[in-house]
């Protein structure tokens, strides 16, 4: 997996992830019906290693439970033909603990306003500006005409030589600058199973 934080123009940033995990995620989305969740084979392997006592049911689903601070989780999962696993059910039973809560100690103290400022740098600009002003977001649900541009960067190849996301920094920064100067809004910048895609919109309020 390759993880990168790109951008910086007007202090706007994007988090990007590329690698086999993107293809695994795509497969899980294909296997998940509405209101269901699916785990990849690798994720399921981690669960199995942590819970060696999973038992098979007549329905071919697997059931297990494990204890955490404050209670016990019980869940059931169903293997699929794709070798992904669908989560059938999850329940949590609160169990009063006889041990006092452990106080977490951290060397870094974060101010709540600093956290908000940092998070807003990754939030789409029209939403971030409304949040900073303390306004509601209802106007974003209005129906409006916009012009949209999809740009695929063929120079990026998740399986080839040019797969380091940080190599995109210079190009992405310039794309941010050009879109800003032309009155556009960066709707999305992502790496998926189709490649590296930038989506820009004109006509959005910001």
VEXGUFI-103518 format. One line per 8 residues: number of its first residue (from 1); their letters; for each residue x, y, z of N, C-alpha, C, O. Coordinates in steps of 0.2 Angstrom, whole numbers. Layout:
NUM) a) X,Y,Z,X,Y,Z,X,Y,Z,X,Y,Z  ... .
END
This chain:
1) xxxxxxxx) 4,-6,0,0,0,0,4,6,0,9,6,4  3,11,-4,6,18,-4,1,23,-2,-4,23,-4  3,27,3,-1,32,6,2,39,5,8,39,6  -1,44,3,2,50,2,-3,56,3,-9,55,3  0,61,6,-4,68,7,-2,73,2,4,75,3  -6,75,-3,-4,79,-8,-8,85,-8,-13,86,-5  -5,90,-11,-8,97,-12,-4,102,-9,2,103,-9  -8,107,-5,-5,112,-2,-6,119,-4,-5,124,-1 .
9) xxxxxxxx) -9,120,-10,-11,126,-13,-17,129,-9,-22,125,-8  -17,135,-6,-22,138,-2,-23,133,4,-28,133,7  -18,129,6,-18,125,12,-24,120,11,-27,118,16  -25,117,5,-30,112,4,-26,106,2,-21,106,-2  -28,100,5,-24,94,5,-29,88,3,-35,88,4  -26,83,0,-30,77,-1,-26,71,1,-20,70,0  -29,66,4,-26,59,6,-27,54,1,-33,53,-2  -22,51,-2,-23,46,-7,-20,39,-5,-15,39,-2 .
17) xxxxxxxx) -23,34,-7,-21,27,-5,-21,23,-12,-26,24,-16  -15,20,-13,-15,15,-19,-12,9,-17,-9,8,-12  -13,4,-22,-10,-3,-20,-16,-8,-21,-21,-7,-23  -14,-14,-19,-19,-20,-20,-25,-19,-15,-30,-22,-17  -25,-15,-10,-30,-14,-6,-36,-11,-10,-42,-12,-8  -35,-6,-15,-40,-3,-18,-44,-8,-22,-50,-8,-23  -40,-13,-25,-44,-19,-29,-48,-23,-24,-53,-25,-26  -45,-24,-18,-49,-28,-13,-55,-25,-11,-61,-28,-11 .
25) xxxxxxxx) -55,-18,-10,-61,-14,-9,-66,-14,-14,-72,-15,-13  -64,-14,-20,-68,-14,-26,-72,-21,-26,-78,-21,-27  -68,-26,-25,-72,-33,-24,-77,-33,-19,-82,-37,-20  -75,-30,-13,-80,-31,-8,-86,-27,-9,-92,-29,-7  -85,-21,-13,-91,-17,-14,-96,-21,-19,-102,-20,-19  -93,-25,-24,-96,-29,-29,-100,-34,-25,-106,-36,-27  -98,-37,-20,-101,-42,-16,-106,-40,-11,-110,-44,-8  -106,-34,-9,-110,-31,-4,-117,-29,-6,-117,-24,-10 .
33) xxxxxxxx) -122,-32,-5,-129,-30,-6,-131,-23,-2,-127,-22,2  -136,-20,-3,-138,-14,0,-138,-16,8,-141,-21,10  -136,-11,12,-136,-12,19,-132,-18,22,-134,-20,27  -127,-20,18,-123,-26,21,-115,-24,20,-114,-19,17  -111,-27,24,-104,-26,24,-100,-32,22,-103,-38,24  -95,-32,19,-91,-37,16,-84,-36,18,-81,-30,17  -80,-41,20,-73,-41,22,-69,-45,16,-72,-49,14  -63,-42,15,-59,-45,10,-56,-52,13,-56,-53,19 .
41) xxxxxxxx) -53,-56,9,-50,-62,12,-44,-60,17,-44,-64,22  -40,-55,15,-35,-54,20,-37,-51,27,-35,-53,32  -43,-47,26,-46,-45,33,-48,-51,37,-48,-51,43  -52,-55,33,-55,-61,36,-49,-65,40,-50,-68,45  -43,-66,36,-38,-70,39,-35,-67,46,-34,-71,50  -35,-60,46,-33,-57,53,-38,-59,58,-36,-60,64  -45,-59,56,-50,-61,61,-49,-68,63,-50,-69,69  -48,-72,59,-47,-79,60,-41,-81,65,-42,-85,69 .
49) xxxxxxxx) -36,-77,63,-30,-78,68,-31,-76,75,-28,-79,79  -35,-71,75,-37,-68,82,-42,-73,86,-42,-73,92  -46,-76,82,-51,-80,85,-51,-87,82,-54,-89,77  -47,-91,85,-46,-98,82,-51,-103,84,-52,-108,81  -56,-101,88,-62,-105,90,-68,-104,86,-73,-105,89  -68,-101,80,-74,-100,77,-77,-107,75,-74,-111,73  -84,-107,76,-88,-113,75,-92,-113,68,-95,-107,67  -93,-118,65,-97,-118,59,-104,-120,61,-106,-124,65 .
57) xxxxxxxx) -109,-117,57,-116,-118,59,-119,-122,53,-116,-122,47  -125,-125,53,-128,-128,48,-129,-124,41,-130,-126,36  -129,-117,43,-131,-112,37,-124,-111,34,-124,-106,29  -119,-114,35,-112,-112,33,-109,-106,35,-104,-104,33  -113,-102,39,-110,-96,42,-105,-98,48,-106,-103,51  -101,-94,50,-96,-95,55,-98,-90,61,-99,-84,60  -98,-92,67,-100,-88,73,-94,-88,78,-90,-93,78  -93,-82,81,-88,-82,86,-90,-76,91,-94,-72,89 .
65) xxxxxxxx) -86,-76,96,-87,-70,101,-80,-68,104,-76,-73,105  -79,-62,106,-73,-60,109,-75,-54,114,-79,-50,113  -71,-54,119,-71,-49,124,-67,-43,123,-61,-44,121  -70,-37,125,-66,-31,125,-68,-27,131,-72,-30,135  -65,-22,132,-66,-18,138,-73,-16,138,-75,-12,134  -77,-18,143,-84,-16,144,-89,-20,141,-95,-19,142  -87,-26,138,-92,-30,135,-89,-36,131,-83,-38,131  -94,-39,127,-92,-44,123,-96,-44,116,-102,-42,116 .
73) xxxxxxxx) -92,-45,110,-95,-45,104,-96,-52,102,-93,-56,103  -102,-53,98,-104,-59,95,-106,-57,88,-110,-53,86  -103,-61,83,-104,-60,76,-104,-66,72,-102,-71,74  -107,-66,66,-108,-71,62,-106,-69,55,-108,-63,53  -102,-73,51,-100,-71,45,-101,-77,40,-101,-83,42  -102,-75,33,-104,-80,28,-99,-80,23,-98,-75,19  -95,-85,21,-90,-85,16,-94,-85,9,-99,-88,8  -91,-81,4,-94,-80,-2,-90,-84,-8,-84,-86,-6 .
81) xxxxxxxx) -93,-85,-13,-89,-89,-19,-83,-85,-21,-78,-88,-23  -83,-78,-20,-77,-74,-22,-71,-75,-17,-66,-72,-17  -73,-79,-11,-68,-79,-5,-68,-73,-1,-65,-73,4  -72,-68,-3,-73,-63,2,-78,-65,7,-81,-71,6  -80,-62,13,-84,-64,18,-89,-59,20,-87,-53,21  -96,-60,20,-101,-56,21,-102,-56,29,-103,-61,32  -103,-50,32,-104,-50,39,-112,-50,40,-116,-46,38  -114,-56,43,-121,-57,43,-124,-53,49,-130,-50,48 .
89) xxxxxxxx) -121,-54,55,-124,-50,61,-118,-49,66,-113,-52,66  -119,-43,69,-114,-41,75,-119,-39,81,-123,-35,80  -117,-41,87,-121,-39,93,-116,-38,98,-110,-40,98  -118,-33,103,-113,-31,108,-117,-32,115,-122,-29,115  -114,-35,119,-117,-36,126,-113,-32,131,-107,-34,132  -116,-27,135,-112,-23,139,-111,-28,146,-115,-30,149  -105,-28,148,-103,-32,154,-99,-27,158,-94,-25,157  -102,-26,164,-98,-21,169,-92,-24,171,-91,-30,172 .
97) xxxxxxxx) -87,-20,170,-80,-22,172,-78,-21,179,-80,-16,182  -75,-26,182,-72,-25,189,-66,-21,190,-64,-20,195  -63,-20,184,-57,-16,184,-58,-9,183,-62,-7,179  -54,-4,186,-55,3,185,-53,5,178,-48,2,176  -56,10,175,-54,12,168,-46,14,168,-44,17,173  -43,12,163,-36,14,162,-35,21,159,-38,22,154  -32,25,162,-31,32,159,-26,32,154,-20,30,155  -28,34,148,-23,35,143,-18,40,143,-20,46,145 .
105) xxxxxxxx) -12,39,142,-7,44,143,-4,46,136,-2,41,132  -4,52,134,-1,54,128,3,59,128,2,64,132  9,59,125,14,64,125,12,71,121,15,76,122  7,70,117,4,76,113,-3,78,115,-7,74,116  -3,84,117,-10,87,119,-12,91,113,-9,96,111  -18,89,111,-21,93,105,-27,98,108,-31,95,112  -27,104,105,-32,108,107,-38,107,102,-36,106,96  -44,107,104,-50,105,100,-50,110,93,-52,108,88 .
113) xxxxxxxx) -48,116,94,-48,121,88,-43,119,83,-44,120,77  -37,117,86,-32,115,81,-34,109,77,-32,108,71  -37,104,81,-40,98,77,-45,100,72,-44,97,66  -49,105,73,-54,107,68,-51,110,62,-52,109,57  -46,114,64,-42,118,58,-39,113,54,-38,113,48  -36,108,57,-32,103,53,-37,98,49,-35,97,43  -42,96,52,-47,92,48,-50,96,42,-51,93,37  -51,102,43,-55,106,38,-50,107,32,-53,109,26 .
121) xxxxxxxx) -44,106,33,-39,107,27,-40,101,22,-38,101,16  -44,96,24,-45,90,20,-52,89,18,-54,85,14  -56,94,20,-63,94,19,-65,98,12,-61,103,12  -69,96,8,-70,100,2,-72,107,3,-75,109,8  -69,112,-1,-69,119,1,-76,122,2,-77,125,7  -81,120,-2,-88,123,0,-90,121,7,-94,125,10  -89,115,9,-91,112,15,-87,115,21,-90,118,26  -80,116,20,-76,118,25,-77,126,26,-77,128,32 .
129) xxxxxxxx) -79,130,21,-80,137,22,-87,138,26,-87,142,31  -92,133,25,-98,134,29,-97,132,36,-100,135,41  -93,126,37,-91,124,44,-88,129,48,-89,131,54  -83,133,45,-79,138,48,-83,144,50,-82,147,55  -89,145,46,-93,151,48,-99,149,52,-103,153,55  -99,142,54,-104,140,59,-111,140,55,-116,139,59  -111,139,49,-118,139,45,-120,132,44,-116,127,44  -126,131,42,-128,124,40,-127,123,33,-124,127,29 .
137) xxxxxxxx) -128,117,31,-126,114,24,-131,113,20,-131,109,15  -137,116,21,-143,114,17,-143,117,10,-145,113,6  -139,122,9,-139,125,3,-135,121,-2,-136,121,-8  -131,116,0,-127,112,-4,-132,107,-7,-130,103,-12  -138,106,-4,-142,101,-7,-147,104,-13,-151,100,-16  -145,110,-15,-149,113,-20,-148,110,-27,-142,108,-28  -152,110,-31,-151,107,-38,-148,113,-42,-151,118,-43  -143,112,-45,-139,117,-49,-136,114,-55,-134,108,-55 .
145) xxxxxxxx) -135,118,-60,-131,115,-66,-124,117,-65,-121,122,-63  -120,112,-66,-112,112,-65,-109,109,-71,-112,105,-75  -103,111,-73,-99,108,-78,-94,104,-75,-90,106,-70  -93,98,-77,-88,93,-74,-83,91,-78,-84,89,-84  -77,90,-76,-71,88,-80,-68,82,-76,-67,82,-70  -67,76,-80,-64,70,-77,-57,70,-81,-57,70,-87  -52,70,-77,-45,69,-80,-42,63,-77,-41,62,-71  -40,59,-81,-36,53,-79,-28,54,-81,-27,56,-86 .
153) xxxxxxxx) -24,53,-76,-17,53,-76,-14,47,-78,-13,42,-74  -13,46,-85,-10,40,-87,-3,39,-85,0,33,-85  1,44,-83,8,44,-81,8,40,-74,14,38,-72  3,39,-71,3,35,-64,1,28,-66,-5,27,-69  4,23,-63,3,16,-64,4,13,-58,10,12,-55  -2,10,-55,-1,7,-48,3,1,-48,5,-2,-43  4,-2,-54,7,-9,-55,14,-8,-58,17,-13,-59  15,-2,-61,21,-2,-65,27,2,-61,27,3,-55 .
161) xxxxxxxx) 31,6,-65,37,9,-63,35,16,-59,37,17,-53  30,19,-61,28,26,-58,22,25,-54,16,26,-56  23,22,-48,17,20,-44,18,24,-37,14,23,-32  23,28,-36,24,32,-30,19,38,-30,20,42,-34  15,38,-26,10,44,-26,13,51,-25,11,56,-27  19,51,-21,22,57,-20,25,60,-26,26,66,-27  26,56,-32,28,59,-38,23,63,-41,24,67,-46  17,63,-39,11,67,-41,11,73,-38,7,78,-40 .
169) xxxxxxxx) 15,75,-33,14,81,-29,14,87,-34,10,91,-33  20,88,-38,21,94,-42,15,95,-47,12,100,-47  13,89,-50,7,90,-55,0,92,-51,-3,96,-54  -1,89,-45,-7,90,-42,-7,97,-39,-12,100,-39  -2,100,-37,-1,106,-34,-3,111,-40,-7,116,-39  0,110,-46,-2,115,-51,-9,114,-53,-12,119,-55  -12,108,-53,-19,107,-55,-23,111,-50,-28,114,-52  -22,110,-43,-25,114,-38,-25,122,-40,-30,125,-40 .
177) xxxxxxxx) -19,124,-42,-19,131,-43,-23,134,-49,-26,139,-49  -22,130,-55,-26,131,-61,-34,131,-60,-37,135,-62  -36,126,-56,-43,125,-55,-45,131,-50,-51,134,-52  -41,133,-45,-43,139,-41,-44,145,-45,-48,149,-44  -39,147,-50,-39,153,-54,-44,153,-59,-46,158,-61  -47,147,-61,-52,147,-66,-59,147,-62,-64,146,-66  -59,147,-56,-66,147,-52,-69,140,-51,-75,139,-50  -65,135,-52,-67,128,-52,-66,125,-45,-63,128,-40 .
185) xxxxxxxx) -69,120,-43,-69,116,-37,-67,109,-38,-70,106,-42  -62,107,-34,-59,100,-34,-64,96,-31,-64,95,-25  -68,92,-35,-73,88,-32,-70,81,-29,-72,79,-24  -65,79,-32,-62,72,-30,-56,71,-34,-55,73,-39  -51,68,-30,-45,66,-33,-44,59,-29,-42,59,-23  -43,54,-34,-43,47,-31,-39,42,-35,-38,44,-41  -37,37,-32,-34,31,-36,-39,25,-35,-40,23,-29  -42,23,-40,-46,17,-40,-44,12,-44,-38,12,-47 .
193) xxxxxxxx) -48,7,-46,-46,1,-50,-46,3,-57,-43,-1,-61  -48,9,-59,-47,12,-66,-41,16,-67,-39,18,-72  -38,18,-61,-32,22,-62,-32,28,-57,-36,29,-53  -28,34,-59,-28,40,-55,-33,45,-59,-31,47,-65  -38,47,-55,-43,52,-58,-44,58,-54,-44,58,-48  -44,64,-57,-46,70,-54,-53,72,-57,-54,72,-63  -57,75,-53,-64,77,-55,-64,84,-52,-64,86,-46  -66,89,-57,-67,96,-56,-74,98,-58,-76,95,-63 .
201) xxxxxx) -76,103,-54,-83,106,-56,-83,113,-56,-79,116,-52  -86,116,-61,-87,123,-61,-95,124,-60,-99,121,-63  -96,129,-56,-103,131,-54,-105,130,-47,-111,131,-45  -100,127,-43,-102,125,-36,-100,132,-32,-95,135,-34  -104,133,-27,-103,139,-23,-96,138,-19,-96,133,-15  -92,143,-18,-86,142,-14,-83,149,-13,-78,150,-10 .
END
